[in-house]
Amino acid sequence: MLTTELIKLNNLQIAGKLVSEELMLGIHGSKRSGIGIEFEQYRHYEPGDDPKRIDWKLYARTQKHLVRESATESNFHIRFVLDLSGSMNYAEKNISRLNYCKILLASLAYLGYRQSDQMSLYALQNGDLETLVPAGKQAFQRILYELEKAEATGTWQNEHPKFPHFQQKQKELFVFASDFLQVDDEWMKLIQSVANPRREILIFQILGTEELHFSLNGFYRFKDLETGKEMELEASTIKEEFQKKAAAYLANLDEALQIPHVHLIRTTLNESIASVISEALRKRKI
């Protein structure tokens, strides 16, 4: 489903469910196919299965006989981390980075909910970490609620980003959703501080096409979404330098993130959210 259509729904629970169901249909044959470690929600009906286990509502939509596996309790913990700095308000073709990330995380949270995984949600804003939803009962609904009302503003700069919540050594999955653009090395320092052998990290770097390729021509008023500073420039005079610096930054980032159990998924605002999540699952080799 197109991202613009998902945004028009103006309902994260429905959008997340649609994306997650699209994903489940594509991966139901796998024995280890969710974002956690125990997801076995759907598989093809096999001789000997109780016909009552067939999801007939799903059959009506897909014409496939799929058996719903019973969910198991999971000790697996998924920590969702959303960047709420001002640059997340960047938009192209009526799709804002913030809304894209909200639907992305809502979709992943829905998968986690179906797996009975523990989940929590955090926000990074103004140089600090805020716990929006701690792990516990009804975490899924609370995550959707906090995502719905989340607003991006200010900066996220922290020279020594070490947060007590992130220093545990339990087996868990971290999911970051951000543009991953930094003034110094604040993002890299954060990832390096939380990386450990028992923790897997998925980084969704969401960028605009123009942020990657900068094909603008003519005079534009450019605005820093975090500081509010504005500058009027002729785009063609800065295009070559911008493209060169952007390419160098992304290449350096790719190299710096060659850390065990850390996976970077870079995509643009026009990419299908379901396909982006599918790429993340492939990178995890589940």
VENJOZI-V512568 format. One record per pair of residues at least 24 apart in sequence whose ideal C-beta (glycine too) atoms are under 10 Angstrom apart, sorted by the first residue. I is the first residue (numbers start at 1). GAP is how many residues later the second one is. Records with the same first field share a line. If there is no record, write none. Layout:
BEGIN
I = GAP + GAP
END
This chain:
BEGIN
1 = 102 + 271 + 272 + 273
2 = 93 + 268 + 270 + 271
3 = 90 + 91 + 92 + 96 + 97 + 100 + 101 + 266 + 267 + 268 + 269 + 270 + 271 + 273
4 = 89 + 90 + 91 + 95 + 265 + 266
6 = 89 + 93 + 94 + 96 + 97 + 98 + 100 + 101 + 266 + 267 + 268
7 = 87 + 88 + 89 + 92 + 93 + 95 + 96
8 = 86
9 = 94
10 = 89 + 138
11 = 95 + 133 + 137
12 = 87 + 90 + 91 + 93 + 94 + 95 + 97 + 98 + 131 + 132 + 133 + 135 + 136
13 = 93 + 96 + 97 + 127 + 128 + 131 + 132 + 134 + 135
14 = 92
15 = 84 + 87 + 88 + 89 + 91 + 92 + 95 + 129 + 258
16 = 86 + 87 + 88 + 89 + 90 + 91 + 92 + 93 + 94 + 95 + 97 + 124 + 127 + 128 + 131 + 257
17 = 89 + 90 + 93 + 96 + 97
18 = 85 + 89 + 92 + 255 + 256
19 = 84 + 85 + 87 + 88 + 89 + 91 + 92 + 253 + 254 + 255 + 257 + 258
20 = 86 + 87 + 88 + 89 + 90 + 91 + 92 + 93 + 94 + 254 + 257
21 = 37 + 40 + 41 + 86 + 89 + 90 + 93 + 253
22 = 85 + 250 + 251 + 252 + 253 + 255 + 256
23 = 84 + 85 + 87 + 88 + 250 + 251 + 252 + 254 + 255 + 258
24 = 34 + 42 + 86 + 87 + 90
25 = 33 + 36 + 37 + 39 + 41 + 249
26 = 248 + 249 + 251 + 252 + 255
27 = 84 + 250 + 251 + 254 + 255 + 259
28 = 30 + 36 + 38 + 39 + 40 + 41
30 = 251 + 256
31 = 38 + 255
32 = 249 + 252 + 253 + 254
33 = 78 + 82 + 248 + 253
34 = 40 + 42 + 44 + 74 + 77 + 78 + 80 + 81 + 83 + 247 + 250 + 252
35 = 41 + 43 + 72 + 73 + 74 + 76 + 77 + 80 + 82 + 138 + 140 + 165 + 167 + 242 + 245 + 246 + 249 + 251
36 = 38 + 39 + 40 + 41 + 42 + 72 + 75 + 76 + 78 + 79 + 80 + 81 + 82 + 83 + 136 + 137 + 250
37 = 37 + 38 + 39 + 78 + 80 + 134 + 136 + 163 + 247 + 249
38 = 31 + 33 + 34 + 35 + 36 + 37 + 38 + 77 + 78 + 79
39 = 30 + 32 + 33 + 35 + 37 + 72 + 73 + 75 + 76 + 77 + 78 + 242 + 247
40 = 27 + 28 + 29 + 30 + 31 + 32 + 75
41 = 25 + 26 + 27 + 28 + 29 + 30 + 70 + 73 + 74
42 = 24 + 25 + 26 + 27 + 72
43 = 24 + 25 + 26
69 = 45
71 = 42 + 43 + 44 + 45 + 46
72 = 43 + 44
73 = 42 + 43 + 44 + 45
74 = 38 + 41 + 42 + 43 + 44
75 = 41 + 42 + 43 + 95 + 96 + 97
76 = 36 + 39 + 40 + 41 + 42 + 43 + 94 + 95 + 96 + 97
77 = 35 + 40 + 41 + 42 + 43 + 58 + 91 + 93 + 94 + 95 + 96 + 97 + 122
78 = 30 + 31 + 33 + 34 + 35 + 37 + 39 + 40 + 41 + 42 + 43 + 57 + 61 + 65 + 94 + 95 + 96 + 97 + 122 + 124
79 = 39 + 40 + 41 + 42 + 43 + 52 + 56 + 86 + 87 + 89 + 93 + 94 + 95 + 96 + 97 + 115 + 120 + 122
80 = 24 + 25 + 26 + 28 + 29 + 32 + 39 + 40 + 41 + 42 + 43 + 52 + 53 + 63 + 66 + 67 + 93 + 94 + 95 + 96 + 97 + 122
81 = 24 + 39 + 40 + 41 + 42 + 43 + 48 + 51 + 84 + 85 + 93 + 94 + 95 + 96 + 97 + 109 + 113 + 120 + 122
82 = 39 + 40 + 41 + 42 + 43 + 48 + 50 + 61 + 64 + 65 + 68 + 70 + 93 + 94 + 95 + 96
83 = 40 + 41 + 42 + 69 + 73 + 93 + 94 + 95 + 96 + 97 + 98 + 104 + 121 + 122 + 123
84 = 38 + 39 + 40 + 41 + 42 + 46 + 48 + 66 + 67 + 68 + 69 + 70 + 72 + 94
85 = 38 + 39 + 40 + 41 + 42 + 67 + 68 + 69 + 70 + 71 + 72 + 93 + 94 + 96 + 140 + 141
86 = 39 + 40 + 65 + 66 + 67 + 68 + 69 + 70 + 137 + 138 + 139 + 140 + 141 + 142
87 = 65 + 68 + 69 + 91 + 92 + 94 + 124 + 137 + 138 + 139
88 = 36 + 37 + 62 + 63 + 64 + 65 + 68 + 89 + 90 + 91 + 118 + 137 + 138
89 = 62 + 63 + 64 + 136 + 137
90 = 62 + 89 + 91 + 116 + 117 + 118 + 120 + 121 + 133 + 135 + 179
91 = 117 + 134 + 178
92 = 115 + 116 + 117 + 118 + 119 + 176 + 177 + 178
93 = 115 + 116 + 176 + 177
94 = 175
95 = 111 + 113 + 173 + 174 + 175
96 = 56 + 112 + 173
97 = 55 + 80 + 81 + 82 + 109 + 110 + 111 + 114 + 128 + 172
98 = 49 + 52 + 53 + 54 + 79 + 81 + 108
99 = 48 + 170
100 = 77 + 104 + 106 + 108 + 167 + 168 + 169 + 170 + 171 + 173 + 176
101 = 46 + 49 + 51 + 75 + 76 + 77 + 78 + 103 + 105 + 172
102 = 42 + 44 + 45 + 46 + 48 + 75
103 = 44 + 74 + 170
104 = 43 + 71 + 73 + 100 + 102 + 161 + 163 + 169 + 170 + 172 + 173 + 176
105 = 38 + 39 + 42 + 45 + 70 + 71 + 72 + 99
106 = 34 + 37 + 38 + 41 + 42 + 167
107 = 166 + 167 + 169 + 170
108 = 35 + 65 + 67 + 69 + 94 + 96 + 165 + 169 + 172
109 = 24 + 30 + 31 + 32 + 33 + 34 + 35 + 38 + 66
110 = 30 + 33 + 34
111 = 166 + 170
112 = 27 + 28 + 31 + 61 + 63
113 = 26 + 27 + 28 + 30 + 31
114 = 26
117 = 55 + 56
118 = 52 + 54
119 = 24 + 54 + 56
120 = 45 + 52
121 = 24 + 25 + 26 + 29 + 54
122 = 24 + 41 + 43 + 44 + 52 + 54
123 = 24 + 27 + 28 + 29 + 33
124 = 32 + 34 + 37 + 39 + 52 + 54 + 62 + 63 + 66
125 = 25 + 26 + 27 + 28 + 29 + 30 + 31
126 = 27 + 28 + 29 + 30 + 31 + 32 + 100
127 = 27 + 28 + 29 + 30 + 31 + 32 + 34 + 59
128 = 28 + 30 + 33 + 35
129 = 27 + 29 + 32 + 33 + 34 + 35 + 36 + 37 + 61
131 = 32 + 34
134 = 31
135 = 37
152 = 73 + 74
153 = 72 + 73
154 = 71 + 72 + 73
155 = 28 + 31 + 69 + 70 + 71 + 72
156 = 25 + 26 + 27 + 30 + 31 + 34 + 70
157 = 25 + 26 + 27 + 29 + 69
158 = 26 + 28 + 29 + 31 + 32
159 = 25 + 26 + 27 + 30
160 = 26 + 29 + 30 + 33
161 = 24 + 25 + 26 + 27 + 28 + 29 + 30 + 31 + 32 + 33
162 = 27 + 28 + 31 + 32
163 = 27 + 30 + 31
165 = 29
166 = 24 + 27 + 28 + 30 + 33
167 = 26 + 27 + 29
168 = 26 + 28 + 30 + 31
169 = 27 + 28 + 29 + 30
170 = 28 + 29
171 = 26 + 27 + 28 + 29
172 = 24 + 26 + 27 + 28 + 29
173 = 26 + 27 + 28 + 29 + 88 + 111
174 = 25 + 26 + 27 + 28 + 29 + 87 + 88
175 = 25 + 26 + 27 + 28 + 29 + 105
176 = 25 + 26 + 27 + 28 + 29 + 86 + 88 + 89
177 = 25 + 26 + 27 + 28 + 29
178 = 25 + 26 + 27 + 28
179 = 25 + 26 + 27 + 28 + 29 + 32 + 46
180 = 24 + 25 + 26 + 27 + 69 + 70 + 73 + 77 + 84 + 86
181 = 24 + 26 + 30 + 45 + 65 + 68 + 72
182 = 67 + 71
183 = 43
185 = 71
187 = 66 + 69 + 70
188 = 64 + 65 + 68 + 69 + 71
191 = 65 + 66 + 68 + 71 + 73
192 = 64 + 65 + 67 + 70
194 = 68
195 = 62 + 64 + 65 + 66 + 67
196 = 64 + 65
197 = 63 + 64
198 = 63
199 = 62 + 63
200 = 60 + 61 + 62 + 63 + 83 + 84
201 = 56 + 58 + 59 + 60 + 61 + 62 + 63
202 = 59 + 60 + 61 + 62 + 63 + 75 + 78 + 79 + 81 + 82
203 = 50 + 54 + 59 + 60 + 61 + 62 + 63 + 77
204 = 59 + 60 + 61 + 62 + 63 + 69 + 72 + 73 + 75 + 76
205 = 45 + 48 + 52 + 59 + 60 + 61 + 62 + 63
206 = 59 + 60 + 61 + 62 + 63 + 65 + 67 + 70
207 = 39 + 43 + 59 + 60 + 61 + 62 + 64
208 = 60 + 61 + 62
209 = 59 + 60 + 61 + 62
210 = 25 + 32 + 58 + 59
211 = 31 + 35 + 57 + 58
212 = 31 + 34 + 35 + 38 + 54 + 56
213 = 26 + 29 + 30 + 33 + 34 + 55
214 = 24 + 25 + 26 + 27 + 28 + 29 + 32
215 = 24 + 28
216 = 26
END
